C-alpha cells in the first residue's frame, strides 16, 4: 500500500511539474504602419522591433503590419484606445481629429524653417506639451523622441509650380488635419484628404492634381507611375512620427521590459533620424532619375509667404483649435511673434 501511494504521488508530481517550469507565454506586440515596407519609417521600426525582441529574450513577440494591413494611420489612434493594436508610429497630422494640438506643425511660424528650429520644437516644451495631451486623450505611453519623416512639399502631375500662386485652383491631396486644409485654401487650392494606401490609384485616376508629401514617401510608393511629374520644394512643414504604445499593453510588461523599450528607442533614435534625412536626399535623386522636376523658391520668397501666413496665424490657430499656449511656445522656438 505504501509503495502504491508513493507511485501516485510521483505521477501527480510529474504531471504538475510542466506547469511549474513552463516559461510564461511572450507578450504579443502588434505594430501598425500604413506605409510600404520600403519606406524609411518601416525600415526604422522593423529594426527597433527586431532589437526589442532579441533583447527581451523571448518575453516579447513582435509583429509588424505594414501597408495599412491592420489600420490606416488616420484610424490607428482610435485603435490604440480600443486595444485593437499595441503599438503605432503615426504622423502628427493623423491625430488632429483626436488632439487638435497635434496640428502645430501647420502653424505659419514653422513654414520653411531650418531643421535646427524644428528639432527645438519637437524636443522642447512644445513637444512635451503635445506628448502629455496625447497620453491623456489616447491613454498611450510615448516611447521617447519623435521620428523625423522630413520636409513636406507640393507635388503635381501636369502643372509645373514655379511660385506659390501657381497652386491656385488645383485639387491637392493632403494626409489629414485641419491645418493642411487651411494651408491649401490659403494658396487658393482645393484640399482633399485621402489615406496614404489609397493615393496611387486616386492619383492615377485624376482624383486630385497633386499632393502634399515627402520625397521619400513618393519614392517608396513609386508615384511617378501614378503620374507625378513636378515638385515645388518649399519645405512647407516638417513631418514627424510619434512612437506610442497603448497603456493596456504597457501594464502587461514588467518594469525591466518597460525600461528596455524606452532605452532601446533612446539609443537608436539619433541613428533613425539621420537615416531618414539621408533617405530624403537619396529619394530626391531617385525622383530626378524618374523624370520629376524640382523648383526651389528663393529664401526671400519663402520669407514673404511665411509673413503673409503669419498675419493670419492667430485666427488660423483658433479655427483649427490649437491652444494659445502652444502657439506661443512654437512661435517662441521659431523666433517669431504672432
C-alpha positions in Angstrom: 0.0 0.0 0.0 2.8 2.4 0.9 4.5 1.8 -2.4 1.3 2.5 -4.3 0.9 5.9 -2.5 4.4 6.8 -3.4 3.8 5.9 -7.0 0.7 8.0 -7.2 2.5 11.0 -5.6 5.3 10.6 -8.1 2.9 10.5 -11.0 0.9 13.5 -9.8 4.2 15.4 -9.3 5.3 14.6 -12.8 2.0 15.9 -14.2 2.2 19.1 -12.3 5.9 19.8 -13.0 5.4 21.2 -16.6 3.0 23.8 -15.3 5.6 24.9 -12.8 8.6 25.1 -15.0 7.0 26.1 -18.3 8.1 29.6 -19.3 5.4 32.3 -19.5 3.9 33.0 -22.9 5.5 36.0 -24.6 3.6 39.3 -24.6 2.3 40.0 -28.0 3.1 43.4 -29.6 1.4 44.2 -32.9 2.6 47.4 -34.5 0.6 49.0 -37.3 2.0 51.2 -40.1 0.3 52.2 -43.3 3.4 52.9 -45.4 5.1 50.3 -47.6 8.0 48.1 -46.4 10.5 50.2 -48.4 9.6 53.4 -46.5 12.1 54.8 -44.1 9.7 54.6 -41.2 9.0 51.0 -41.8 12.8 50.3 -42.0 13.4 52.1 -38.7 10.5 50.4 -36.9 11.4 47.0 -38.2 14.9 47.5 -36.9 13.6 48.6 -33.5 11.2 45.7 -33.1 13.9 43.3 -34.1 16.3 44.7 -31.5 13.5 44.6 -28.9 12.5 41.0 -29.5 16.2 39.9 -29.3 16.9 41.9 -26.2 13.7 40.8 -24.4 14.9 37.2 -24.6 11.7 35.7 -25.9 9.4 37.6 -23.5 8.0 39.9 -26.2 6.8 38.7 -29.6 6.6 41.5 -32.1 4.6 41.6 -35.3 4.8 44.4 -37.8 1.8 45.0 -40.0 2.6 47.2 -43.0 0.9 49.0 -45.9 -2.2 49.5 -43.8 -2.8 45.8 -43.4 -4.3 46.5 -39.9 -5.2 50.2 -40.0 -4.6 53.4 -41.9 -2.8 55.9 -39.8 -5.9 58.0 -39.8 -7.7 55.3 -37.8 -4.8 53.9 -35.7 -5.3 56.4 -32.8 -8.7 55.0 -32.1 -7.4 51.5 -32.5 -4.9 52.2 -29.7 -7.6 53.4 -27.4 -9.8 50.4 -28.1 -6.9 47.9 -27.6 -7.0 46.7 -31.2 -3.3 47.2 -31.6 -0.4 47.6 -29.1 1.9 50.0 -30.9 1.8 52.6 -33.7 4.0 55.3 -35.0 1.5 57.7 -36.7 2.2 61.1 -38.1 1.0 64.1 -36.1 -1.4 65.0 -38.9 -3.4 61.8 -38.5 -4.1 62.6 -34.8 -5.6 66.1 -35.1 -9.2 64.9 -35.0 -8.5 63.5 -31.6 -5.9 66.1 -30.3 -6.1 69.3 -32.3 -2.7 70.5 -30.9 -1.1 67.8 -33.0 -1.6 70.2 -35.9 1.1 72.5 -34.5 3.5 71.9 -37.4 1.0 73.6 -39.7 1.5 76.9 -37.8 2.8 79.6 -40.2 5.7 80.3 -37.7 7.2 76.9 -38.8 6.8 77.4 -42.6 10.1 76.8 -44.4 12.1 76.8 -41.1 15.5 75.0 -40.8 15.9 71.7 -39.1 17.5 73.2 -36.0 14.4 75.2 -35.2 12.1 72.3 -35.9 14.0 70.0 -33.5 13.9 72.8 -30.9 10.1 72.4 -31.2 9.9 68.6 -31.3 12.4 68.1 -28.4 11.4 71.0 -26.3 8.4 72.3 -24.2 6.0 72.3 -27.2 6.8 68.6 -27.9 6.4 67.8 -24.2 3.0 69.5 -24.1 1.8 67.6 -27.1 3.0 64.3 -25.5 1.0 65.0 -22.4 -2.1 65.8 -24.4 -1.8 62.5 -26.3 -1.2 60.5 -23.2 -4.3 62.0 -21.6 -6.5 61.6 -24.6 -5.4 58.3 -26.1 -4.2 56.5 -23.0 -0.8 55.8 -24.5 2.8 55.8 -23.4 5.3 57.8 -25.6 8.5 55.8 -26.1 10.7 58.9 -26.5 11.9 61.5 -29.0 9.9 61.6 -32.2 11.0 60.1 -35.5 11.6 62.5 -38.3 10.0 61.9 -41.7 11.2 65.2 -43.2 10.0 68.2 -45.1 6.7 68.1 -47.0 6.4 69.8 -50.3 3.9 70.2 -53.1 4.0 67.6 -55.9 1.8 67.8 -59.1 1.0 65.8 -62.2 0.8 68.0 -65.2 1.3 71.6 -64.0 4.8 72.9 -63.1 4.6 75.1 -60.0 7.1 78.0 -60.2 5.6 80.2 -57.5 3.1 79.6 -54.7 0.5 81.4 -56.8 0.6 78.6 -59.4 -1.2 76.3 -57.0 -4.4 78.3 -57.3 -7.4 76.2 -58.4 -5.6 72.8 -58.1 -7.1 69.9 -56.2 -4.4 68.9 -53.7 -4.4 65.8 -51.6 -3.3 66.1 -48.0 -2.7 63.5 -45.3 -5.2 64.9 -42.8 -5.8 67.6 -40.3 -7.5 71.0 -40.5 -4.1 72.7 -40.8 -3.2 71.2 -44.1 -6.6 72.0 -45.4 -6.2 75.6 -44.2 -2.8 75.9 -46.0 -4.2 74.6 -49.3 -7.1 77.1 -49.1 -4.6 79.9 -48.2 -2.8 79.3 -51.6 -6.1 79.0 -53.4 -6.0 75.3 -53.8 -8.8 72.8 -53.1 -7.9 70.4 -50.2 -8.8 66.7 -50.4 -7.9 64.3 -47.6 -7.0 60.8 -48.7 -5.4 57.9 -46.7 -2.0 57.1 -47.9 -2.8 53.5 -49.1 -5.4 55.0 -51.5 -3.1 57.6 -53.0 -1.6 55.8 -56.0 -4.9 54.8 -57.5 -6.6 58.1 -56.8 -3.7 60.0 -58.3 -3.6 57.9 -61.5 -7.4 58.4 -61.9 -7.1 62.1 -61.6 -9.0 62.5 -58.4 -6.6 65.3 -57.5 -4.0 67.3 -59.4 -1.2 66.9 -56.9 -0.5 66.2 -53.2 1.5 67.3 -50.2 4.0 64.6 -49.1 7.7 64.0 -48.7 10.0 62.9 -51.5 10.8 59.7 -49.5 7.2 58.8 -49.3 6.5 59.4 -53.0 9.6 57.3 -54.0 8.6 54.5 -51.6 5.3 54.3 -53.5 6.8 55.0 -56.9 4.3 57.7 -57.6 5.8 58.6 -60.9 3.9 55.5 -62.1 0.7 57.3 -61.0 1.5 60.5 -62.9 3.6 62.7 -60.6 5.9 64.9 -62.6 6.8 68.1 -60.7 7.7 69.4 -57.2 7.6 72.8 -55.6 10.1 72.3 -52.8 9.1 74.9 -50.3 9.6 72.8 -47.1 6.1 73.9 -46.1 6.1 71.8 -43.0 8.1 69.2 -41.2 6.5 65.8 -40.7 7.3 63.7 -37.7 6.1 60.3 -36.4 5.1 59.7 -32.8 6.2 56.3 -31.3 3.5 55.2 -28.9 2.2 52.1 -27.2 -1.1 51.5 -25.5 -1.3 51.8 -21.7 -3.1 48.5 -21.6 -0.1 46.8 -23.3 2.4 48.7 -21.1 0.8 47.4 -17.9 1.4 43.9 -19.1 5.1 44.5 -19.0 7.5 44.1 -16.1 9.4 47.2 -15.1 12.6 45.9 -16.7 10.8 45.3 -20.1 9.3 48.8 -19.9 12.7 50.2 -19.3 14.1 48.1 -22.2 11.6 49.5 -24.6 12.3 53.1 -23.8 16.1 52.7 -23.5 16.3 50.9 -26.9 14.3 53.7 -28.5 16.5 56.4 -27.0 19.7 54.5 -28.0 18.6 54.3 -31.6 16.6 57.5 -32.4 19.6 59.6 -33.4 20.6 57.0 -36.0 17.0 56.7 -37.2 16.7 60.4 -37.7 20.0 60.5 -39.6 18.9 57.7 -41.7 15.6 59.4 -42.6 17.5 62.6 -43.6 19.8 60.5 -45.8 16.8 58.7 -47.3 15.2 62.0 -48.2 18.3 63.1 -50.0 18.6 59.8 -51.9 14.9 59.9 -52.7 15.3 63.3 -54.4 18.0 61.8 -56.7 15.8 58.8 -57.4 12.8 61.1 -58.2 15.0 63.2 -60.6 16.1 60.0 -62.3 12.5 59.1 -62.9 11.8 62.5 -64.6 10.5 64.6 -61.8 11.4 68.3 -61.9 12.1 70.4 -58.8 11.5 74.1 -58.3 13.0 75.6 -55.1 11.7 79.0 -54.0 14.2 81.7 -53.0 14.7 82.4 -49.3 13.1 85.8 -49.9 10.0 84.1 -51.4 9.8 81.7 -48.5 10.0 84.6 -46.0 7.4 86.5 -47.9 5.0 83.5 -47.8 5.7 83.0 -44.1 5.0 86.6 -43.4 1.7 86.5 -45.3 0.6 83.4 -43.4 1.8 84.8 -40.0 -0.7 87.7 -40.5 -3.4 85.1 -40.2 -1.8 82.7 -37.6 -3.9 83.7 -34.6 -7.2 83.3 -36.5 -5.9 80.1 -38.1 -5.0 78.6 -34.7 -8.5 79.4 -33.3 -10.1 77.9 -36.4 -8.2 74.6 -36.1 -8.3 74.7 -32.3 -4.6 74.8 -31.4 -4.3 76.1 -27.9 -3.0 79.7 -27.5 -0.2 78.4 -25.1 1.1 76.0 -27.7 1.1 78.7 -30.3 3.2 80.9 -28.0 5.7 78.1 -27.3 6.1 77.2 -31.0 6.4 80.9 -32.0 9.0 81.5 -29.4 11.0 78.5 -30.5 10.8 79.7 -34.1 11.9 83.2 -33.1 8.7 84.9 -34.4 5.7 86.7 -32.9 2.1 86.3 -33.7 
